[in-house]
Amino acid sequence: MINFSKTIGKILIAIILWSCNNPEQRKIASTGQNDVDSPSNKKSLLFSEADFYFQNHNDSLAIEYLDSLIYLDSANGKYYFMRAKSHSRLFKKKSAINDYLKSAIFKYRISDSYFNAAVNNMYENDSLAIIYFNKSLEINPKEESAEFLISECRKRLNQKRPILNPATKLK
């Protein structure tokens, strides 16, 4: 009777293993262990949540999950880029700019990172916006909108400068 029970148990395990298409599911089925607590699985689950909220423009929640991801992996430029975009959509320009620059430092979408940092600097700091647009153009010279936006920034900067009449004496 004992051999019969072991045989049925082995057959059930074989059926379960055969029915699992995913190698990870096979591992869980064969060992009875789940790697939910592994760091890579935590990051994967957190990223799934962050991406869901990010794609659905629930930026406050996306930022919370991205903060956790950055805590776990502070050198992943994609996390900074996504968080920057969420900050940008919430009109938190300083946070967005800082994250876009970190994204560029970590080599994620470098041209886009500098371009977006420039856009977030426009109007408040057109001079810095021009610098970031130029960095974007160094990487992607075909970015036509950067050229146009640089000219717009320059126009605003020229309008802000007081034009002195040479006949006017300075005090």
Steps between C-alpha positions, in 0.01 A plus 500: 500500500788735575652455154162576342477833691853600398427412138182709497691788662771482235240490224325807642828690520583398142159623380540830684849550357386411151208745520722792600609694192711754686843379624449707818171320566677167447759595759231596752303182429803271528659660808192636671688829540403838373760772439259786579746644748796505260626852422452457125142384549428793735633742237296330232180524705568860600574593139175339382307713748698816424457452126126436537448824692741687271321386182163592651623846604453431871827681557489531879482122540750445220747723683455302822584173325785660306642636827509142632665377182763773515567404863565142384695596186621858504695467174209418268443794269162372384356539850622860519363576152156365585494681833610821327216472252253443784638803688472700179134405454439613860675833421783427745763644270802499735452134587444418134817679392710326766369158398546565127862594565554185708345298219755648261785430743392136510495492118127450453349684202769763535382732223138483617608554860687821416223615268236452771719668762525795259124515446447505877747790531336712229360836605644481854859451382531530124880518517520158665235367263724595206792313658291183539352530150854522364602189696201323349604615152856374552355151538216531250580773243179428307274624782338790314276609785808567716629753245163674493472506882853638531402788271188562712710506819743743337214730397372510857849564634548788255165650599591488869823694452460871543606691192704796605487819306860611444393856580374392845750550777547223751464593864 
